Amino acid sequence: MKLPNAENARVEEQKIVGYLLCESHPDGAGKAEFFSKFGFRAEEWHVLAEELKKHGQRYSVRNCVESGHGTRYIIDGEIETPTGVRRFGRFGS
């Protein structure tokens, strides 16, 4: 299954800067450490946002999980990073 409405996906600045690349966020610090190893930076948040959107359009959904924030779609695949293409395993949206 493909990500529903993948062509209309949005990844907001706050989601990237305030969570995925925020080293002081209680839940996002580990993610920030992970993404920074591959050259993603909060100052250039749009780079990660674009790669996550492309990821959702290229690859199929592996699993769906209901959470307090709605449905999370788990997608495996590669994204291009500032340091090169890497296979990360899974991303949830």
Sequence and secondary structure as in RCSB ss.txt:
>XXXX:A:sequence
MKLPNAENARVEEQKIVGYLLCESHPDGAGKAEFFSKFGFRAEEWHVLAEELKKHGQRYSVRNCVESGHGTRYII
DGEIETPTGVRRFGRFGS
>XXXX:A:secstr
 B TTGGG    HHHIIIIIT TT TTTHHHHHHHHTTT  GGGHHHHHHHHHHHHHHSBEEEEEEETTEEEEEE
EEEEEETTEEEEEEEEE 
